[in-house]
Amino acid sequence: MNFEQHMAYLGKNYIILNTEQEFIIHPAALGLLPLTNASLQSSFSCDFHMENYRLILDNITLLNEDLSKLSGISMEGGNKKIAFNGCKVSYSGTVLIASDQVKEYYMNGQSLACFSYQKVLELVFEDGILITTIDQSKAMQRIRKNIELGLRSLNKSRDLRCIKRFINSSFVGDYKTFLLANNRLKYLKEMKKDYMDTKLRPTLDIITEK
């Protein structure tokens, strides 16, 4: 996914840094893309908010190039944004969110490391209901302090391994990606079954398209 994703939580807007099982929700599960391995490579973003501990999907933005390639749908003016009316999300797992960037730290690729932010939270969901919240802000502050004091360096592989071990031991969620495409597709098929349930289908009401 090449887009920044967001979640509104307790009156504050957070960036979604990572999720277990890679996806909170996928466009293919809602019938917006075909259910194929090719769709799993598509670029999209989602915005969410919370209502009484229930996770709600606000919108999905799809890359126009992917839409044209996978579905034959092409629109002028760039990407396609689809807004939903109270779409309840059926998701079990953790979501890592962050706000208030204090500095730019990089460990892998172009994405900011989780300790680049002052506020870092793990939200634990079961069937789309928030079960608990773990504040990881102090753990992230500890990493930044060690770097600032010169006790750890992001340019040394040994220190990077130490930081990664500390992060993995601190976080509740397992944010590893699927190793096999077939496992990823299987997870997506199970996700689609959730949204064919009669309790969830009425919430999939598209109200705007851009």
TORKOL-4160 file (C-alpha; in steps of 0.2 Angstrom, whole numbers, padded with zeros to 4 digits, m for minus):
210
<pt num="1" X="0000" Y="0000" Z="0000"/>
<pt num="2" X="0007" Y="0017" Z="m0005"/>
<pt num="3" X="m0005" Y="0028" Z="0003"/>
<pt num="4" X="m0005" Y="0035" Z="0021"/>
<pt num="5" X="m0020" Y="0028" Z="0031"/>
<pt num="6" X="m0028" Y="0036" Z="0046"/>
<pt num="7" X="m0039" Y="0032" Z="0061"/>
<pt num="8" X="m0049" Y="0045" Z="0072"/>
<pt num="9" X="m0048" Y="0039" Z="0090"/>
<pt num="10" X="m0053" Y="0049" Z="0106"/>
<pt num="11" X="m0055" Y="0065" Z="0096"/>
<pt num="12" X="m0037" Y="0064" Z="0088"/>
<pt num="13" X="m0032" Y="0059" Z="0071"/>
<pt num="14" X="m0018" Y="0045" Z="0070"/>
<pt num="15" X="m0008" Y="0038" Z="0056"/>
<pt num="16" X="m0009" Y="0019" Z="0055"/>
<pt num="17" X="0008" Y="0012" Z="0055"/>
<pt num="18" X="0005" Y="m0006" Z="0054"/>
<pt num="19" X="m0008" Y="m0020" Z="0057"/>
<pt num="20" X="m0008" Y="m0039" Z="0060"/>
<pt num="21" X="m0013" Y="m0049" Z="0045"/>
<pt num="22" X="m0007" Y="m0035" Z="0034"/>
<pt num="23" X="m0025" Y="m0028" Z="0031"/>
<pt num="24" X="m0039" Y="m0021" Z="0042"/>
<pt num="25" X="m0050" Y="m0022" Z="0027"/>
<pt num="26" X="m0047" Y="m0025" Z="0009"/>
<pt num="27" X="m0056" Y="m0018" Z="m0006"/>
<pt num="28" X="m0058" Y="m0035" Z="m0014"/>
<pt num="29" X="m0067" Y="m0041" Z="0002"/>
<pt num="30" X="m0081" Y="m0028" Z="m0002"/>
<pt num="31" X="m0082" Y="m0032" Z="m0020"/>
<pt num="32" X="m0072" Y="m0016" Z="m0026"/>
<pt num="33" X="m0058" Y="m0027" Z="m0034"/>
<pt num="34" X="m0058" Y="m0045" Z="m0040"/>
<pt num="35" X="m0053" Y="m0058" Z="m0027"/>
<pt num="36" X="m0036" Y="m0063" Z="m0035"/>
<pt num="37" X="m0018" Y="m0063" Z="m0031"/>
<pt num="38" X="m0015" Y="m0048" Z="m0043"/>
<pt num="39" X="m0028" Y="m0038" Z="m0032"/>
<pt num="40" X="m0017" Y="m0041" Z="m0017"/>
<pt num="41" X="m0003" Y="m0030" Z="m0025"/>
<pt num="42" X="m0015" Y="m0016" Z="m0028"/>
<pt num="43" X="m0012" Y="0001" Z="m0019"/>
<pt num="44" X="m0026" Y="0008" Z="m0008"/>
<pt num="45" X="m0029" Y="0017" Z="0008"/>
<pt num="46" X="m0042" Y="0017" Z="0021"/>
<pt num="47" X="m0049" Y="0030" Z="0034"/>
<pt num="48" X="m0057" Y="0024" Z="0050"/>
<pt num="49" X="m0065" Y="0031" Z="0066"/>
<pt num="50" X="m0072" Y="0023" Z="0082"/>
<pt num="51" X="m0090" Y="0023" Z="0088"/>
<pt num="52" X="m0093" Y="0016" Z="0105"/>
<pt num="53" X="m0078" Y="0004" Z="0104"/>
<pt num="54" X="m0084" Y="m0001" Z="0087"/>
<pt num="55" X="m0072" Y="0001" Z="0072"/>
<pt num="56" X="m0080" Y="0010" Z="0057"/>
<pt num="57" X="m0074" Y="0012" Z="0039"/>
<pt num="58" X="m0076" Y="0030" Z="0032"/>
<pt num="59" X="m0068" Y="0028" Z="0015"/>
<pt num="60" X="m0057" Y="0018" Z="0003"/>
<pt num="61" X="m0045" Y="0026" Z="m0010"/>
<pt num="62" X="m0040" Y="0016" Z="m0024"/>
<pt num="63" X="m0026" Y="0019" Z="m0036"/>
<pt num="64" X="m0034" Y="0023" Z="m0053"/>
<pt num="65" X="m0020" Y="0013" Z="m0062"/>
<pt num="66" X="m0024" Y="m0002" Z="m0052"/>
<pt num="67" X="m0043" Y="0000" Z="m0055"/>
<pt num="68" X="m0040" Y="0001" Z="m0074"/>
<pt num="69" X="m0028" Y="m0014" Z="m0074"/>
<pt num="70" X="m0038" Y="m0026" Z="m0062"/>
<pt num="71" X="m0056" Y="m0021" Z="m0065"/>
<pt num="72" X="m0057" Y="m0011" Z="m0082"/>
<pt num="73" X="m0063" Y="0004" Z="m0072"/>
<pt num="74" X="m0054" Y="0020" Z="m0077"/>
<pt num="75" X="m0058" Y="0038" Z="m0071"/>
<pt num="76" X="m0050" Y="0054" Z="m0076"/>
<pt num="77" X="m0043" Y="0065" Z="m0062"/>
<pt num="78" X="m0032" Y="0052" Z="m0053"/>
<pt num="79" X="m0038" Y="0040" Z="m0039"/>
<pt num="80" X="m0055" Y="0034" Z="m0034"/>
<pt num="81" X="m0061" Y="0038" Z="m0017"/>
<pt num="82" X="m0077" Y="0029" Z="m0011"/>
<pt num="83" X="m0085" Y="0034" Z="0005"/>
<pt num="84" X="m0096" Y="0023" Z="0016"/>
<pt num="85" X="m0111" Y="0026" Z="0028"/>
<pt num="86" X="m0107" Y="0018" Z="0044"/>
<pt num="87" X="m0098" Y="0003" Z="0038"/>
<pt num="88" X="m0094" Y="m0009" Z="0053"/>
<pt num="89" X="m0077" Y="m0017" Z="0051"/>
<pt num="90" X="m0075" Y="m0036" Z="0056"/>
<pt num="91" X="m0057" Y="m0036" Z="0061"/>
<pt num="92" X="m0048" Y="m0046" Z="0075"/>
<pt num="93" X="m0030" Y="m0041" Z="0079"/>
<pt num="94" X="m0020" Y="m0026" Z="0083"/>
<pt num="95" X="m0018" Y="m0010" Z="0075"/>
<pt num="96" X="m0002" Y="0001" Z="0078"/>
<pt num="97" X="m0006" Y="0020" Z="0077"/>
<pt num="98" X="0004" Y="0035" Z="0080"/>
<pt num="99" X="0003" Y="0054" Z="0080"/>
<pt num="100" X="0014" Y="0070" Z="0084"/>
<pt num="101" X="0030" Y="0066" Z="0074"/>
<pt num="102" X="0045" Y="0072" Z="0084"/>
<pt num="103" X="0059" Y="0067" Z="0072"/>
<pt num="104" X="0063" Y="0057" Z="0056"/>
<pt num="105" X="0070" Y="0040" Z="0060"/>
<pt num="106" X="0072" Y="0027" Z="0046"/>
<pt num="107" X="0076" Y="0008" Z="0049"/>
<pt num="108" X="0069" Y="0000" Z="0033"/>
<pt num="109" X="0064" Y="0008" Z="0017"/>
<pt num="110" X="0056" Y="0025" Z="0016"/>
<pt num="111" X="0043" Y="0023" Z="0030"/>
<pt num="112" X="0046" Y="0032" Z="0046"/>
<pt num="113" X="0051" Y="0021" Z="0061"/>
<pt num="114" X="0038" Y="0019" Z="0074"/>
<pt num="115" X="0049" Y="0029" Z="0087"/>
<pt num="116" X="0048" Y="0044" Z="0076"/>
<pt num="117" X="0032" Y="0048" Z="0085"/>
<pt num="118" X="0028" Y="0055" Z="0102"/>
<pt num="119" X="0012" Y="0046" Z="0104"/>
<pt num="120" X="0011" Y="0027" Z="0099"/>
<pt num="121" X="m0003" Y="0016" Z="0103"/>
<pt num="122" X="m0008" Y="m0002" Z="0100"/>
<pt num="123" X="m0027" Y="m0005" Z="0098"/>
<pt num="124" X="m0033" Y="m0023" Z="0101"/>
<pt num="125" X="m0049" Y="m0028" Z="0092"/>
<pt num="126" X="m0060" Y="m0043" Z="0092"/>
<pt num="127" X="m0073" Y="m0044" Z="0078"/>
<pt num="128" X="m0071" Y="m0025" Z="0076"/>
<pt num="129" X="m0074" Y="m0021" Z="0094"/>
<pt num="130" X="m0060" Y="m0012" Z="0104"/>
<pt num="131" X="m0054" Y="m0024" Z="0118"/>
<pt num="132" X="m0040" Y="m0014" Z="0125"/>
<pt num="133" X="m0027" Y="m0001" Z="0121"/>
<pt num="134" X="m0008" Y="m0002" Z="0125"/>
<pt num="135" X="0001" Y="0015" Z="0126"/>
<pt num="136" X="0019" Y="0011" Z="0119"/>
<pt num="137" X="0024" Y="0030" Z="0119"/>
<pt num="138" X="0037" Y="0027" Z="0134"/>
<pt num="139" X="0045" Y="0013" Z="0125"/>
<pt num="140" X="0047" Y="0023" Z="0109"/>
<pt num="141" X="0054" Y="0038" Z="0120"/>
<pt num="142" X="0067" Y="0026" Z="0127"/>
<pt num="143" X="0073" Y="0021" Z="0109"/>
<pt num="144" X="0075" Y="0040" Z="0104"/>
<pt num="145" X="0084" Y="0044" Z="0120"/>
<pt num="146" X="0097" Y="0030" Z="0118"/>
<pt num="147" X="0100" Y="0036" Z="0100"/>
<pt num="148" X="0101" Y="0054" Z="0106"/>
<pt num="149" X="0114" Y="0049" Z="0119"/>
<pt num="150" X="0124" Y="0039" Z="0107"/>
<pt num="151" X="0121" Y="0023" Z="0115"/>
<pt num="152" X="0113" Y="0016" Z="0099"/>
<pt num="153" X="0115" Y="0020" Z="0081"/>
<pt num="154" X="0104" Y="0017" Z="0066"/>
<pt num="155" X="0119" Y="0016" Z="0055"/>
<pt num="156" X="0126" Y="0000" Z="0064"/>
<pt num="157" X="0118" Y="m0017" Z="0060"/>
<pt num="158" X="0121" Y="m0023" Z="0078"/>
<pt num="159" X="0112" Y="m0008" Z="0086"/>
<pt num="160" X="0098" Y="m0010" Z="0073"/>
<pt num="161" X="0095" Y="m0028" Z="0078"/>
<pt num="162" X="0095" Y="m0023" Z="0097"/>
<pt num="163" X="0082" Y="m0010" Z="0093"/>
<pt num="164" X="0071" Y="m0022" Z="0083"/>
<pt num="165" X="0072" Y="m0035" Z="0097"/>
<pt num="166" X="0066" Y="m0022" Z="0109"/>
<pt num="167" X="0052" Y="m0016" Z="0098"/>
<pt num="168" X="0046" Y="m0034" Z="0095"/>
<pt num="169" X="0047" Y="m0038" Z="0114"/>
<pt num="170" X="0037" Y="m0022" Z="0118"/>
<pt num="171" X="0023" Y="m0024" Z="0105"/>
<pt num="172" X="0009" Y="m0035" Z="0108"/>
<pt num="173" X="0004" Y="m0037" Z="0090"/>
<pt num="174" X="0014" Y="m0048" Z="0077"/>
<pt num="175" X="0016" Y="m0037" Z="0062"/>
<pt num="176" X="0025" Y="m0049" Z="0051"/>
<pt num="177" X="0019" Y="m0050" Z="0033"/>
<pt num="178" X="0012" Y="m0066" Z="0025"/>
<pt num="179" X="0027" Y="m0077" Z="0018"/>
<pt num="180" X="0016" Y="m0085" Z="0005"/>
<pt num="181" X="0003" Y="m0077" Z="m0007"/>
<pt num="182" X="m0009" Y="m0091" Z="m0005"/>
<pt num="183" X="m0010" Y="m0088" Z="0014"/>
<pt num="184" X="m0013" Y="m0070" Z="0010"/>
<pt num="185" X="m0027" Y="m0074" Z="m0002"/>
<pt num="186" X="m0034" Y="m0087" Z="0010"/>
<pt num="187" X="m0035" Y="m0073" Z="0023"/>
<pt num="188" X="m0044" Y="m0062" Z="0011"/>
<pt num="189" X="m0057" Y="m0075" Z="0006"/>
<pt num="190" X="m0061" Y="m0077" Z="0024"/>
<pt num="191" X="m0062" Y="m0058" Z="0026"/>
<pt num="192" X="m0075" Y="m0058" Z="0012"/>
<pt num="193" X="m0086" Y="m0071" Z="0020"/>
<pt num="194" X="m0088" Y="m0059" Z="0035"/>
<pt num="195" X="m0095" Y="m0045" Z="0024"/>
<pt num="196" X="m0107" Y="m0057" Z="0016"/>
<pt num="197" X="m0115" Y="m0059" Z="0033"/>
<pt num="198" X="m0132" Y="m0051" Z="0033"/>
<pt num="199" X="m0128" Y="m0041" Z="0049"/>
<pt num="200" X="m0114" Y="m0032" Z="0040"/>
<pt num="201" X="m0120" Y="m0031" Z="0022"/>
<pt num="202" X="m0132" Y="m0016" Z="0025"/>
<pt num="203" X="m0118" Y="m0005" Z="0031"/>
<pt num="204" X="m0109" Y="m0006" Z="0014"/>
<pt num="205" X="m0118" Y="0009" Z="0008"/>
<pt num="206" X="m0108" Y="0019" Z="m0005"/>
<pt num="207" X="m0113" Y="0037" Z="m0003"/>
<pt num="208" X="m0100" Y="0046" Z="m0013"/>
<pt num="209" X="m0088" Y="0043" Z="m0027"/>
<pt num="210" X="m0074" Y="0055" Z="m0033"/>
